[in-house]
Amino acid sequence: MLVNHKVQILIFISLMQLYCSCTKKDANPPEIYLQSPLSNESFQLPCDIKVSGYAIDNEKVDRVEVALISENSVTIIQGFNIESDSSYFEYDLSLFVEDRLLLSGNYFINIKAYDEFENFTSEYISIYLNEIPKTLESLIYITSNSNQTFIHQQDSLGNSQLVKQLSGNHILSMGNSRSQHLFVGTDQNGDFIDLNSFTNLWNVPIATPNNLLFIDGSNSNYGDQSHLVLGDGRIISYNKNGNIINTIYSNPQELFGKFNIQEDIVLVETYSSFLERDLSVYFRQSGIEKQRVEINGEIVKIVPILNNEYAIFSQFLNVSRISIYYENLNQLYTDLELPNSIIYDARFINDYLIFSSSNGLYKYDFNLNILNQISSNIKPSKIILNEMDPFIYLTVGDELWAYSEDGNLSFLSSFLDSIRNFIPIYNK
């Protein structure tokens, strides 16, 4: 019995020693030493960023983690987890950064060193990244006849080819360079199309045959979003993956017309009949109406000109109007009336408005209230801006024209069918 008691004591002591050894806690984290990159070193994207140095621990460095972090603590590159089994550990790796959408600015290399007890040290070093320059990748021409729509692509060398054919007459189209997709809506289908393969990504379900029309559309740089106004009284916002992230519904007995979407608000024409029309403002996220003002005629175009100020192009019978809407005041003032005229399209460029109508192409200085006719013969259905050159592109029937800042008009090319849209595509 005495022997057994002694054995029990020995076992107990051994277990306690084992427990103490197992629960021994090291409170000292590893030390980190960084050799590269240098503090505030500058890099031009795309690039390899060499990250090297060493970590020291009083017992053992377990692992080293490396990440690229933005100024607002968003992880750009994560996933480098290097295991170690010694008290001294040298790390040497490259972070390949090629994101075409990264903006120029300050970023941080974050290095964390852990020991086997999960004690860790975190170090940051500031670097500067120069974004990938914006370049023109291709030009998309969309033509259409009564029952077919054709997508043509012209590459950087000037070579053109037919890349896709769709059923139905063209209604609406827009390109999204950030997400690298194209939307084409016809009177039969609405498809988002990959700009690299020209395969369909997703389509827009159409509720009823009476609501086939795609009323308007635009893209947002913030969030890589695409927005559509549908004929059933909805404004739908899609992300780059085709998921619906927001929907704004019109009031009962009303429908939506032309719109302009900003980061926080949406300006859109609302109407219940040909004569009952308003310019309405909705909060973008909630879809709640903020305010509205009555408008005389159908809105053709809403063009932002200054902060909280918009040029409203409207049409009533054969009279066109250019009005200025002050969103902060919810007031609309008519600047210019054009009798016997139909407005087609408009843009804001260098502190003036350029617009096309049935009477020709015009330039309007709304600050001085001066209207100049550029051409009485050129009557574009579309006015397109190319961010990479000083020209304004104009679609006139089956012809493409260019207008330069010095006032010159020049013919560029023609197609067999009517040009419905001309879309410059960039790398971002």
C-alpha positions as CSV (number, residue, x, y, z in Angstrom):
1,M,0.0,0.0,0.0
2,L,2.9,2.3,0.9
3,V,4.5,1.7,-2.5
4,N,1.4,2.4,-4.3
5,H,1.0,5.7,-2.4
6,K,4.6,6.7,-3.3
7,V,3.8,5.8,-7.0
8,Q,0.7,8.0,-6.9
9,I,2.7,10.9,-5.5
10,L,5.4,10.5,-8.2
11,I,2.8,10.4,-10.9
12,F,1.1,13.5,-9.5
13,I,4.4,15.4,-9.5
14,S,5.2,14.3,-13.0
15,L,1.8,15.4,-14.2
16,M,2.2,18.7,-12.5
17,Q,5.6,19.3,-14.0
18,L,4.2,18.3,-17.4
19,Y,1.2,20.7,-17.0
20,C,3.5,23.5,-15.9
21,S,5.7,23.0,-18.8
22,C,2.8,22.9,-21.2
23,T,1.2,26.0,-19.8
24,K,4.4,28.0,-19.7
25,K,3.5,31.3,-21.3
26,D,5.9,33.5,-23.2
27,A,4.8,37.1,-23.2
28,N,7.6,38.5,-25.4
29,P,6.6,39.0,-29.1
30,P,9.1,38.8,-31.9
31,E,11.1,41.8,-33.2
32,I,10.8,42.8,-36.9
33,Y,13.5,44.4,-39.0
34,L,12.7,45.7,-42.5
35,Q,15.3,46.1,-45.2
36,S,13.1,46.8,-48.2
37,P,11.2,48.6,-49.4
38,L,12.5,51.9,-48.3
39,S,10.1,54.3,-46.5
40,N,8.1,56.4,-48.9
41,E,9.6,54.6,-51.9
42,S,7.6,55.1,-55.1
43,F,6.5,52.4,-57.6
44,Q,4.9,52.5,-61.0
45,L,2.1,50.0,-61.5
46,P,2.2,47.2,-62.5
47,C,5.2,46.3,-60.4
48,D,6.9,43.9,-58.1
49,I,7.6,45.2,-54.6
50,K,10.5,43.4,-52.9
51,V,9.8,42.9,-49.2
52,S,12.7,41.6,-47.2
53,G,14.1,41.7,-43.7
54,Y,14.3,39.4,-40.6
55,A,12.4,38.6,-37.4
56,I,13.9,37.6,-34.1
57,D,12.2,35.9,-31.1
58,N,13.6,34.8,-27.7
59,E,12.3,31.3,-28.4
60,K,10.9,30.7,-31.9
61,V,9.4,32.7,-34.8
62,D,6.4,30.8,-35.9
63,R,5.4,32.7,-39.0
64,V,5.6,36.0,-40.9
65,E,2.6,37.6,-42.6
66,V,2.9,40.3,-45.3
67,A,0.1,42.4,-46.8
68,L,-0.5,45.6,-48.9
69,I,-2.9,48.0,-47.2
70,S,-4.6,51.2,-48.4
71,E,-4.7,54.4,-46.4
72,N,-8.2,53.6,-45.3
73,S,-7.1,50.2,-44.1
74,V,-8.5,48.2,-47.0
75,T,-6.4,45.1,-47.7
76,I,-5.2,45.2,-51.3
77,I,-3.0,42.0,-51.3
78,Q,-3.3,39.4,-48.6
79,G,-2.1,35.8,-48.5
80,F,1.6,35.8,-47.8
81,N,2.0,33.5,-44.8
82,I,5.5,32.2,-44.3
83,E,6.2,29.6,-41.7
84,S,9.4,29.5,-39.6
85,D,10.9,27.1,-37.1
86,S,13.8,29.1,-35.7
87,S,14.4,32.1,-33.4
88,Y,16.0,34.0,-36.3
89,F,14.1,34.1,-39.6
90,E,14.9,35.9,-42.8
91,Y,12.0,36.8,-45.2
92,D,12.4,37.7,-48.8
93,L,9.4,37.9,-51.2
94,S,7.8,40.0,-53.9
95,L,4.3,41.5,-53.9
96,F,3.1,41.7,-57.6
97,V,0.7,44.6,-57.9
98,E,-1.2,44.8,-61.2
99,D,-4.7,46.1,-60.2
100,R,-5.6,48.5,-63.1
101,L,-8.2,50.2,-60.9
102,L,-5.8,51.2,-58.0
103,L,-5.5,54.9,-57.7
104,S,-2.3,56.8,-57.2
105,G,-1.6,57.5,-53.5
106,N,0.0,56.4,-50.3
107,Y,-0.2,52.7,-49.3
108,F,1.4,50.6,-46.6
109,I,3.3,47.3,-46.4
110,N,2.2,45.6,-43.3
111,I,4.5,42.9,-41.7
112,K,3.4,40.8,-38.8
113,A,5.7,38.3,-37.0
114,Y,4.2,35.7,-34.6
115,D,5.8,33.4,-32.1
116,E,4.4,29.9,-31.1
117,F,2.3,31.5,-28.4
118,E,0.6,33.9,-30.9
119,N,2.4,36.9,-29.6
120,F,2.9,39.2,-32.5
121,T,4.5,42.4,-33.6
122,S,3.1,44.5,-36.5
123,E,5.1,47.0,-38.5
124,Y,4.0,49.4,-41.3
125,I,6.1,51.1,-43.9
126,S,4.6,53.7,-46.2
127,I,5.1,53.5,-50.0
128,Y,3.6,55.5,-52.9
129,L,2.0,53.8,-55.9
130,N,1.5,55.4,-59.3
131,E,-1.6,54.1,-61.0
132,I,-1.7,52.5,-64.3
133,P,-2.3,55.2,-66.9
134,K,-5.7,55.3,-68.6
135,T,-5.5,54.3,-72.2
136,L,-8.0,53.8,-75.1
137,E,-8.3,50.1,-75.8
138,S,-10.9,50.0,-78.6
139,L,-14.0,51.6,-80.1
140,I,-17.4,50.0,-80.2
141,Y,-19.8,50.9,-83.0
142,I,-23.4,49.7,-82.6
143,T,-25.5,49.7,-85.7
144,S,-29.1,48.6,-86.2
145,N,-31.8,48.1,-88.8
146,S,-35.4,47.3,-88.2
147,N,-34.9,43.8,-86.7
148,Q,-31.2,43.3,-86.0
149,T,-28.5,45.0,-83.9
150,F,-24.8,44.7,-84.8
151,I,-21.8,45.3,-82.5
152,H,-18.5,46.3,-84.3
153,Q,-15.1,46.6,-82.6
154,Q,-12.2,48.7,-83.8
155,D,-8.9,47.9,-82.2
156,S,-6.0,50.3,-81.5
157,L,-4.6,49.7,-85.0
158,G,-7.8,50.8,-86.6
159,N,-8.9,47.4,-87.7
160,S,-12.7,46.9,-87.4
161,Q,-14.7,43.7,-87.2
162,L,-18.3,42.5,-86.5
163,V,-18.0,40.8,-83.1
164,K,-21.7,40.2,-82.2
165,Q,-25.2,40.2,-83.7
166,L,-28.3,40.5,-81.7
167,S,-32.0,40.1,-82.5
168,G,-34.2,43.2,-82.4
169,N,-34.0,46.9,-83.0
170,H,-31.5,48.8,-80.8
171,I,-33.0,51.0,-78.0
172,L,-30.2,51.6,-75.5
173,S,-26.5,50.8,-75.1
174,M,-23.6,51.8,-72.8
175,G,-20.1,50.6,-72.1
176,N,-18.5,50.1,-68.7
177,S,-14.7,50.3,-69.0
178,R,-14.1,49.7,-65.3
179,S,-16.1,46.4,-65.3
180,Q,-15.2,45.7,-68.9
181,H,-18.7,45.0,-70.0
182,L,-21.2,46.3,-72.5
183,F,-25.0,46.7,-72.1
184,V,-27.2,46.5,-75.3
185,G,-30.9,46.7,-75.0
186,T,-33.2,46.0,-78.0
187,D,-36.9,45.7,-78.3
188,Q,-36.5,42.0,-77.6
189,N,-33.7,41.6,-75.1
190,G,-31.4,43.3,-72.7
191,D,-27.9,41.8,-72.4
192,F,-24.7,42.6,-70.5
193,I,-21.8,41.4,-72.6
194,D,-18.2,40.8,-71.8
195,L,-15.9,43.2,-73.7
196,N,-13.1,40.7,-74.1
197,S,-15.0,37.6,-75.3
198,F,-18.3,39.3,-76.3
199,T,-20.2,36.5,-74.6
200,N,-23.3,37.2,-72.6
201,L,-22.7,37.7,-68.9
202,W,-26.3,38.2,-67.7
203,N,-29.6,39.6,-69.1
204,V,-32.3,41.9,-67.7
205,P,-35.6,40.1,-67.3
206,I,-38.4,41.8,-69.0
207,A,-41.7,41.9,-67.0
208,T,-44.3,42.1,-69.7
209,P,-44.4,42.7,-73.5
210,N,-45.8,46.2,-72.7
211,N,-42.7,47.2,-70.8
212,L,-40.0,46.2,-73.2
213,L,-38.5,49.6,-73.5
214,F,-35.2,50.5,-71.9
215,I,-35.7,54.2,-71.1
216,D,-32.2,55.3,-70.0
217,G,-29.0,54.0,-68.6
218,S,-25.6,55.2,-67.1
219,N,-22.5,53.9,-65.3
220,S,-21.0,55.0,-62.0
221,N,-17.3,54.9,-61.2
222,Y,-18.1,54.5,-57.5
223,G,-18.7,50.8,-57.0
224,D,-18.4,49.9,-60.6
225,Q,-22.2,50.1,-61.0
226,S,-24.5,50.1,-64.0
227,H,-28.0,51.7,-63.8
228,L,-31.0,51.2,-65.9
229,V,-34.4,52.9,-66.1
230,L,-37.0,50.3,-67.2
231,G,-40.4,50.9,-68.8
232,D,-42.2,49.4,-65.8
233,G,-41.3,52.2,-63.4
234,R,-38.0,50.9,-61.9
235,I,-34.5,52.2,-61.7
236,I,-32.2,49.2,-61.1
237,S,-28.5,49.3,-60.1
238,Y,-26.2,46.4,-60.8
239,N,-22.8,45.7,-59.5
240,K,-20.0,44.4,-61.7
241,N,-21.1,40.8,-61.1
242,G,-24.7,41.3,-62.2
243,N,-26.2,41.4,-58.7
244,I,-29.0,43.9,-58.1
245,I,-27.8,46.2,-55.3
246,N,-30.5,48.8,-55.4
247,T,-34.0,49.4,-56.9
248,I,-36.0,52.6,-56.9
249,Y,-39.7,52.3,-57.6
250,S,-41.9,55.0,-59.1
251,N,-45.1,56.1,-57.3
252,P,-48.3,54.3,-58.2
253,Q,-49.8,55.4,-61.5
254,E,-46.4,57.0,-62.5
255,L,-43.5,56.0,-64.7
256,F,-39.9,57.1,-65.0
257,G,-38.3,58.9,-67.9
258,K,-34.8,60.2,-68.5
259,F,-32.6,60.4,-65.4
260,N,-29.2,61.4,-64.0
261,I,-27.7,59.5,-61.1
262,Q,-25.3,60.9,-58.6
263,E,-23.6,59.4,-55.6
264,D,-26.3,60.3,-53.1
265,I,-29.3,61.4,-55.2
266,V,-31.1,60.5,-58.5
267,L,-32.8,63.1,-60.7
268,V,-35.5,61.5,-62.9
269,E,-38.5,62.6,-64.9
270,T,-41.7,61.2,-63.4
271,Y,-45.0,61.3,-65.3
272,S,-48.6,60.0,-65.2
273,S,-49.7,61.4,-68.5
274,F,-48.3,63.3,-71.5
275,L,-49.0,66.6,-69.7
276,E,-48.5,65.6,-66.1
277,R,-44.7,65.6,-65.7
278,D,-42.3,66.5,-62.9
279,L,-38.6,66.5,-62.3
280,S,-38.2,64.4,-59.2
281,V,-35.3,63.9,-56.8
282,Y,-34.9,60.6,-55.0
283,F,-32.4,59.5,-52.3
284,R,-30.3,57.0,-54.0
285,Q,-29.9,54.4,-51.3
286,S,-33.3,54.4,-49.7
287,G,-35.4,55.2,-52.9
288,I,-37.4,57.7,-50.9
289,E,-38.5,60.8,-52.8
290,K,-36.9,64.0,-51.6
291,Q,-38.6,66.6,-53.7
292,R,-40.0,67.4,-57.1
293,V,-40.8,70.4,-59.4
294,E,-43.3,70.6,-62.3
295,I,-41.8,70.7,-65.7
296,N,-43.4,71.7,-69.0
297,G,-42.7,69.1,-71.6
298,E,-40.9,65.8,-71.8
299,I,-37.3,65.6,-70.6
300,V,-34.8,64.7,-73.2
301,K,-31.5,65.0,-71.2
302,I,-30.4,65.9,-67.7
303,V,-26.8,67.3,-67.7
304,P,-24.9,68.1,-64.5
305,I,-23.1,71.5,-65.0
306,L,-22.1,72.6,-61.5
307,N,-22.4,71.4,-57.9
308,N,-26.2,70.9,-57.3
309,E,-27.0,72.6,-60.7
310,Y,-28.3,70.8,-63.8
311,A,-29.2,71.7,-67.3
312,I,-32.6,70.2,-68.2
313,F,-33.3,69.8,-71.9
314,S,-37.0,69.3,-72.5
315,Q,-39.4,69.1,-75.4
316,F,-43.1,70.2,-75.7
317,L,-44.6,69.7,-79.1
318,N,-42.2,71.6,-81.4
319,V,-40.7,73.8,-78.8
320,S,-37.4,72.9,-77.1
321,R,-36.3,74.4,-73.8
322,I,-33.1,74.6,-71.9
323,S,-33.7,75.1,-68.2
324,I,-31.4,75.3,-65.1
325,Y,-32.4,73.3,-62.1
326,Y,-31.1,74.3,-58.7
327,E,-31.3,71.1,-56.6
328,N,-30.6,72.9,-53.3
329,L,-33.5,75.3,-53.9
330,N,-35.7,72.9,-55.8
331,Q,-36.3,75.6,-58.4
332,L,-36.3,75.4,-62.2
333,Y,-35.7,78.4,-64.4
334,T,-36.0,78.4,-68.2
335,D,-32.9,79.9,-69.9
336,L,-33.7,79.4,-73.5
337,E,-36.6,78.5,-75.8
338,L,-36.1,77.1,-79.3
339,P,-39.3,77.1,-81.4
340,N,-39.7,74.7,-84.3
341,S,-36.9,72.5,-82.9
342,I,-36.5,68.9,-81.5
343,I,-33.6,68.2,-79.2
344,Y,-31.6,65.0,-79.8
345,D,-28.6,65.0,-77.4
346,A,-26.5,67.3,-75.2
347,R,-23.2,67.4,-73.3
348,F,-21.4,69.7,-70.9
349,I,-17.9,70.6,-72.0
350,N,-15.5,73.3,-70.8
351,D,-18.1,75.5,-69.2
352,Y,-20.5,75.4,-72.1
353,L,-23.3,73.1,-73.4
354,I,-23.1,71.5,-76.8
355,F,-26.4,70.1,-78.1
356,S,-27.9,68.8,-81.3
357,S,-31.4,69.4,-82.7
358,S,-33.4,69.1,-85.8
359,N,-32.0,72.6,-86.7
360,G,-28.4,71.6,-86.4
361,L,-25.5,71.5,-83.9
362,Y,-25.2,74.3,-81.3
363,K,-22.9,75.6,-78.6
364,Y,-24.6,77.4,-75.7
365,D,-22.8,79.5,-73.1
366,F,-25.4,79.5,-70.3
367,N,-23.5,81.9,-68.1
368,L,-23.6,84.6,-70.8
369,N,-26.8,83.3,-72.4
370,I,-25.0,83.2,-75.8
371,L,-26.2,80.6,-78.4
372,N,-23.9,79.9,-81.5
373,Q,-24.8,77.5,-84.3
374,I,-21.9,75.2,-85.2
375,S,-23.6,73.6,-88.2
376,S,-27.1,73.7,-89.7
377,N,-26.4,70.5,-91.8
378,I,-24.9,68.2,-89.1
379,K,-27.7,67.0,-86.9
380,P,-26.2,64.3,-84.6
381,S,-28.4,61.8,-82.8
382,K,-25.5,61.1,-80.4
383,I,-22.8,63.3,-78.9
384,I,-19.9,61.3,-77.4
385,L,-16.9,62.4,-75.5
386,N,-13.5,60.6,-75.8
387,E,-11.4,61.2,-72.7
388,M,-8.2,60.5,-74.5
389,D,-8.3,63.2,-77.3
390,P,-9.8,66.7,-77.7
391,F,-12.5,65.6,-80.2
392,I,-16.2,65.3,-79.7
393,Y,-17.7,62.4,-81.7
394,L,-21.0,62.8,-83.5
395,T,-23.2,60.1,-85.0
396,V,-25.2,61.3,-88.0
397,G,-27.3,58.6,-89.6
398,D,-24.8,56.0,-90.9
399,E,-21.9,58.5,-90.6
400,L,-19.4,59.3,-87.8
401,W,-18.1,62.9,-87.5
402,A,-15.7,64.6,-85.2
403,Y,-15.8,68.2,-83.8
404,S,-12.7,69.8,-82.4
405,E,-12.3,72.5,-79.9
406,D,-11.2,75.0,-82.5
407,G,-14.6,74.6,-84.2
408,N,-13.8,72.2,-87.1
409,L,-16.0,69.4,-88.2
410,S,-14.6,66.4,-90.0
411,F,-16.0,63.2,-91.5
412,L,-14.5,60.0,-90.1
413,S,-16.3,56.9,-91.5
414,S,-19.6,55.4,-92.5
415,F,-21.5,52.1,-92.1
416,L,-24.1,50.2,-94.0
417,D,-26.7,50.7,-91.2
418,S,-27.6,53.6,-88.9
419,I,-25.0,54.2,-86.1
420,R,-27.0,54.0,-82.9
421,N,-24.1,54.4,-80.6
422,F,-20.3,55.0,-80.5
423,I,-18.6,53.9,-77.3
424,P,-14.9,54.4,-76.5
425,I,-13.6,51.6,-74.3
426,Y,-10.6,52.2,-71.9
427,N,-8.5,50.0,-69.8
428,K,-10.2,51.2,-66.7
